[in-house]
Structures are given as structure tokens and as C-alpha cells.
Amino acid sequence: MKMRAIAVMAGAALCATLSVPLHAADYPTRSITMVVPYPPGGPTDIVARTLAASMEKTLKQPVVVDNTSGAGGTVGSAKVARSPNDGYWLLLNNIGMATTPSLYRSLAYKPDDFAPIGLVATMPTVIIARKDLPANNLEELLAYIKKDPAKVNYGHSGIGSAAHLCGLLYQSAIKQRVTTIAYKGAAPAMTDIMSGQFDFMCEQTSSTVPFVESGKVKAMAVTSKKRIPQLPDVPTTAESGLAALDIGVWHGVYAPKGTPKEIVDRLSAALAEALRDPNVQKRYAEIGAVIATPEEGQPAPLAKLQQAEAARWAPIIKAAAEYAD
């Protein structure tokens, strides 16, 4: 009887061991949900929908984008962290993966509650100003700020957003503090800066370039290492004497922690295939997104990037004491 019980237990253990690879070999057999923790229409949503449409061709199953927004991206991220680690729940998030642990003193999840799949793309930001601001470049903007910092208004699309982070980094670099105005998203912030309600902001290329081109706002600098094709006459922050103001809004794909390696590898391969898709490359070029290299689009480099970015931003956020909770 005892020997039979041992045999049954051993058989059960063997089945459990074999079940993951067998399941992974068949993966996927149904639709996959890709959670975007921000509202529809924003830069991260555009990146996600373009990617999902391509990945589903490789995976031969629908990849459905689910916008679960709120609390600076933490609501959607927590949703994925709590989801089954079977490969049918994904998170497409941005630089917020590295900054939310510093911005929120109480989080419903930990940074290591996710399994990185790979980096997707990085989007530069553009420092823009209302069209009638008496400054046309970063040098003139600094002179304008120094006259009376408290009267200068910086708008951003919400605590923890790329625009907010860029503003913190800019103020740290110039050693000045201006008045900040937080909006609920890039769209209302862009509407107000175009009507002259505040002075300047920093926002991703997908939100800013069309309005720079139409003359509704003016561009001071781009925060990338090189000038961007969409705004070839706009200098970089390094060219403008602010090399420290180097920020790119990276986007990556994650699964819940504990997702089997075979499934992570399958998803990473599907991501790599999508980034070679001419349709993806064309759409990302239109919004100014720089596609990840094959090496960057792997799990380990994304994990390393996230750790490095977390270490970079933690002291900046702490010094500013601008928390989201």
C-alpha cells in the first residue's frame, strides 16, 4: 500500500513537471489579452495596437488590447500582476515600470511581479512652448524662467507621466523650480498650451509634432541623442547645452511573473517578428518611435534597462518630493 502511494505521488509529480512544456508547445490556443494601463489614443496605446495587430499574425490567435487605465498606469499593471501566468495576459507599459515604485509609496504589486518579454520602441519627447512665449530656444527659456520662476507655468499630462518626469529632470538640470500644472492626459494639456493657458511642457513626439508643424506651438528642443526626422531643424537638448536632459519614453512587453520560459521565448520571438513587419516600422516611424534592435527586444536587456532607469529616477523623484499618493 505504501509503495503504491509513493508510485502515485511520483507519477503526479512527473505529470506536473511535464504539463508546462506540453502546454507551452501548444501555445497559444486562444486569444491573448494585452493590457495597456492608459486610455485609448495615447502614445502607449498606439504602440500597443500596432504591435498587437502584427503579433497575432505570428501567434495565429487574436491579441486583444484592453485599456485598463487609472492611477498613473498602476491599475492596469496590477491587473496583469494578479493574472494567471499562462501566457494569455500581457502588459504593454512604458518608462512607468521603472518610476512608479518611487512615485507611489504604496503599490499593489512589486517591480519583480512581471516577466520581461522584450523592449518594443523608444519615443523621444519634445520641449514645446506656447507660440507667443518670448523665448525661442532653451537658452532664452532659461533666461525667461530666471526672471521670476514662480510665475512660469509648466504643464504635464499627469503625475508619473513622461511629461511629468521630463519636467522634473529639466528643473533639476537648470536648478530652478517653476509652477507645475497636472492634467489628466496629454490631450487636455495640449489643448491648453495651444490656447496659451500655460507656458511650456515636454511631451512625446506623437502628441507634439503635428502641432509644431502647424505652428500652434513652438519647439525648443528634442530630448533624444540625435535630431529626429520629423523636426530636423529642432536641436537636441545636448546641442542646446543641456546634455543631462536626455529622456526617451521606452515601451516594453511583460507577462506575469512565473510565466513558463517556453512561453516567454515564444512571445519574445513573436515580438521580434512584429518589429520586422514593414507595417509596424512604417507606423512607428510616423509617430517618431525608434524600434528596438534585435538584441534590445529580448527579456534580459529589458530587465536591465528597467533596473537602470529605476536607479536613475529614484533620487530625482525623491528630491522633488512629487509623489502620486
CORFENQUI-V813169 format. One line per field, one symbol per residue. ss: DSSP state (A for helix, B for strand, O for the rest). phi: phi as a letter, one per 30 degrees, with the letter a starting at -180 (. if undefined). psi: psi as a letter, one per 30 degrees, with the letter a starting at -180 (. if undefined). A space follows every 50 residues. Layout:
BEGIN
ss: ???
phi: ???
psi: ???
END
This chain:
BEGIN
ss: OAAAAAAAAAAAAAAAAAAAAAAAAAOOOOOBBBBBOOOOOOAAAAAAAA AAAAAAAAAOOOBBBBBOOOAAAAAAAAAAAOOOOOOOBBBBBOOAAAAA AAAOOOOOOOAAABBBBBBBBBBBBBBBBBOOOOOOOAAAAAAAAAAOAA AOBBBBOOOOOAAAAAAAAAAAAAOOOOBBBBOOOAAAAAAAAAOOOOOB BBBBAAAAAAAAAOOOBBBBBBOOOOOOAAAOOOOBOOOOOOOOOOOBBB BBBBBBOOOOAAAAAAAAAAAAAAAOOAAAAAAAAAOOBBBOOOOOOOAA AAAAAAAAAAAAAAAAAAAAOOOOO
phi: .ddddddddddddddddddddddddddccadcccdcdbddjdedddeddd dedddddddhbdccdcdcckhijdddddedecdeccjcbbbcbbeeeccd dcdcdbcdacecdbcdcldcabcdcbdbbedcddabaddddddddddaed dccccbdkejdedddddddddddchbccdcbcccjdedddedddcidbda abbdedcceeddddidbcccacccdbdcedbdccddddddibdddcbbdd bbcbbdejdeeddedddddddddddcdeddddddddcidcdddedddced dddddddddddddeddddddhcccb
psi: eeeeeeeeeeeeeeeeefeeeeeeefklfalkkjkjhllkfleeeeeeee eeeeefeefhlkjkkjjilkhgffeeeeeeeflkhgfgklkjlaffeffe feekfjkgllfggljkelkelkkllkjllkfgkhkfleeeeeeeefeief fkkkklgkkfleeeeeeeeeeeefhlklkkjklileeeeeeeefggflel lklleffeeefeefgflkkelkglfllkefiffklleefggiffijkkjl klkllkkfkkeeeeeeeeeeeeeeffkeeeeeeeeeggkjkkleefglee eeeeeeeeeeeefeeeeeefhjlf.
END
